[in-house]
């Protein structure tokens, strides 16, 4: 699965991250892990996560690497 490629890289180095996809059961817990986690500086979010808008004021940079991203969609 391509979406797990970067997460696997982080896992190999024991770097912490938050993860949000369409199959995430507790969306708020993932958001809180990134927003208030002292050692969590990366948040992997699938564009297919769906739901309502997501406002991440704690994020300095956003990189769209999701293979589902399509500018004509």
Number of C-alpha atoms within 10 A of each C-alpha: 4 9 15 11 10 12 18 12 11 14 12 9 8 9 14 18 18 19 19 21 16 13 11 12 10 9 15 10 14 19 19 11 19 22 18 11 13 9 11 14 17 19 20 21 18 19 15 13 13 12 8 6 6 8 8 12 7 10 12 7 6 10 6 11 14 14 10 12 12 7 5 4 5
